[in-house]
Amino acid sequence: MKKLITLFQFLCVSFVFLTVYAQPACEPATLTQVEQQGAGNHIAWTIPLTGEKVTISQCGDYKYPFGDAKFSFGAYHRFTPENLSVIDGAVLTQVVFVPTYNIYTQTGSEHSYILQVYQGGVWGEFGERNPGTLVSSHELNNDNLLFFEENTIILETPVEINGIQELWIGFYCRAFDSIQSKQKAPMGRDDGPRKDGYGNIGWLDNQWYTFYEFSYLNDFNTYIKGIVQTTDGATVNLYFNGDKIKSNIEGSSFYHENPTGEEYCYKVEVNCKEGGVSPFSNEICIPGVGVKENRQAARFTLYPNPANKELRITNYELRDGVIEIYDVFGRKLLSHRHITSSSHQKIDISSLSSGVYFVRLLDEKEYSVQKFVKE
């Protein structure tokens, strides 16, 4: 009997130990967006950054300070989808550059820097060059910088690499009006040769140039590097309304075509490198735009769209029901009872933040959903 009791106690202790100390094979992902696009939904997520750090750059080693700038200008490195394909879904977390000044005309720094990251750029002839959308901007304090040395700056807003868009990394240098007469030499450069249209892009005189175009003596690249944290090639499995619909998805997004139902709920799990899967991510639900069997969608007109303070709903067929407003995370924010004697109703949306929302009209028999933008 004592042996049986001892064995029972051992099993209980072991069970408690395993329950308390067992750890998941890897960390869960975070679902960041579920948004209706066309006839489907775009789902996006972030995966814990457990992989290696990768440096991306279009320059060689730092050699000299450069520039006789008397006015504000920018210096950038450009990366195309071909450059980024191997790090698609990774996150740009740091930028490295060398701040400098002209040691012959200045006793210290008399200009300032703003690190900038753009996505979706286009490079062509003059007038057909655009860095895209500014997705991260970080103003620097010169008192915290080491001049003529590499400075590694952690971005206040990290940027997820989108392998189908261009990425521009660089800095905007503000030259103060009070010292325009001084040559500032504000940037570090390599010793060349130039990577034309990649490592030598500048914003000068309100135009995008290569520094070689600005002066044929400038056969170099500015010294800029990006530090990217990878996800170690992790993939995810996608769940829709509780059912797995796609396995081993690479990257950080997926387009789910033609879903149906009253509500669309998504979550993902990470396929761990060591085997097994992570716990589920958070779940995001949005109102469905498809309909279930034996239900018809009621038509209504929604205007203005985009809207600012007021949304108007008219020509709807539903009666004695509810008007609901949801955000892209599936959270119900506003609810109004129909005015059954009228087919025209105003909704005050002044309390909503700018963004994308859904209006759902429903009663006991039918419903309909439309998307609108709050300015």
Number of C-alpha atoms within 10 A of each C-alpha: 6 7 8 9 10 11 12 12 12 12 12 12 12 12 11 12 11 11 10 9 8 9 10 12 16 19 20 22 22 19 23 17 18 26 22 23 13 9 11 16 20 15 22 17 20 20 24 17 17 14 14 12 17 15 14 19 22 22 23 19 14 19 14 16 22 21 15 13 19 19 19 19 19 20 27 30 27 25 22 18 17 11 15 19 14 12 23 21 25 29 22 25 18 20 24 21 24 23 26 24 24 20 13 9 12 13 9 13 18 18 21 18 21 15 22 21 26 22 24 18 18 17 16 9 9 10 9 9 14 17 19 16 13 13 15 16 18 16 14 13 10 15 8 8 17 12 20 18 14 17 16 15 17 14 18 12 14 16 20 20 24 21 20 14 20 22 27 27 25 28 26 19 21 18 21 13 11 8 13 14 11 16 20 27 23 27 26 25 25 22 17 17 13 21 19 17 22 20 31 27 24 25 18 17 10 10 13 23 20 25 24 19 16 12 10 9 9 17 18 21 32 35 30 28 23 22 19 24 23 24 21 17 17 21 21 25 18 22 18 19 14 11 11 14 11 14 15 13 16 14 22 22 19 16 14 17 13 11 16 14 14 16 17 20 20 22 25 28 26 27 23 19 13 8 9 12 19 19 16 18 20 15 19 20 21 23 26 22 24 21 17 13 8 7 11 13 18 16 16 17 12 19 13 15 13 15 17 17 13 13 20 15 18 15 14 17 15 23 19 12 18 17 21 18 23 20 21 20 18 20 14 17 13 16 15 14 13 19 13 11 8 11 15 15 16 12 15 12 16 14 10 15 11 13 12 16 23 23 22 19 28 22 14 10 13 18 24 24 21 18 20 18 14 19 14
